[in-house]
Amino acid sequence: MEEITSTELKNRLDQGDDIQIIDVREDNEVAIGRLPNSVHIPLGQVLTRMNEIDPNRETVVHCKMGGRSARAIDALQRSGFKGKLINLKGGIIGWSNEVDPSVPKY
């Protein structure tokens, strides 16, 4: 499974790369903090809402630390999703550690 670090993702976003970000955490986690311009699709809904993910855009999937996003990517690929899916290594905790310390850790 392809992965990207928070620093790499931030650099690509700053360069203007067209990347969609899917957040598979639960509602209460998203309320604590989120990545800019991310789309919230909880892990339990990712297959039924797969049509909300544009297969023509590179997609980074994230959760708190990387485990649920990896499961989401696996499920999407097994269900026939054809787009490029990349796991955010370390999830939002990695983002807080590497890119934006104002994002709360929980």
CORVENRA-V838601 format. One record per residue. N is the residue number from 1. RES is the residue in one small letter. OMEGA is omega in degrees with one decimal (999 if undefined). Layout:
N|RES|OMEGA, N|RES|OMEGA
//
This chain:
1|m|179.8, 2|e|178.3, 3|e|175.3, 4|i|175.8, 5|t|177.7, 6|s|179.1, 7|t|178.7, 8|e|179.1, 9|l|179.6, 10|k|178.9, 11|n|179.8, 12|r|178.1, 13|l|179.1, 14|d|178.0, 15|q|179.0, 16|g|177.7, 17|d|-178.3, 18|d|-178.1, 19|i|172.5, 20|q|-177.6, 21|i|178.9, 22|i|-179.7, 23|d|-176.0, 24|v|178.3, 25|r|179.4, 26|e|-177.3, 27|d|-177.1, 28|n|177.7, 29|e|179.2, 30|v|178.9, 31|a|-179.7, 32|i|-179.4, 33|g|-177.9, 34|r|175.4, 35|l|179.7, 36|p|174.8, 37|n|178.3, 38|s|176.2, 39|v|-177.2, 40|h|173.2, 41|i|-178.1, 42|p|-177.5, 43|l|-177.9, 44|g|-179.1, 45|q|-169.7, 46|v|-179.5, 47|l|-179.5, 48|t|179.4, 49|r|-178.2, 50|m|-179.5, 51|n|177.9, 52|e|-179.7, 53|i|-176.9, 54|d|-178.7, 55|p|-179.9, 56|n|178.0, 57|r|173.7, 58|e|-173.5, 59|t|172.8, 60|v|179.7, 61|v|179.5, 62|h|174.0, 63|c|179.8, 64|k|-175.2, 65|m|176.4, 66|g|-178.2, 67|g|-180.0, 68|r|178.8, 69|s|176.0, 70|a|177.0, 71|r|178.5, 72|a|179.5, 73|i|178.8, 74|d|-179.4, 75|a|179.6, 76|l|-179.6, 77|q|178.4, 78|r|180.0, 79|s|174.0, 80|g|177.7, 81|f|-172.4, 82|k|-176.3, 83|g|179.0, 84|k|-179.0, 85|l|-177.3, 86|i|179.3, 87|n|175.7, 88|l|-178.5, 89|k|179.4, 90|g|176.4, 91|g|-176.9, 92|i|175.1, 93|i|176.1, 94|g|178.0, 95|w|179.7, 96|s|-179.0, 97|n|-170.4, 98|e|-168.1, 99|v|-171.3, 100|d|-178.6, 101|p|177.7, 102|s|176.4, 103|v|-175.2, 104|p|172.0, 105|k|-179.6, 106|y|999
//
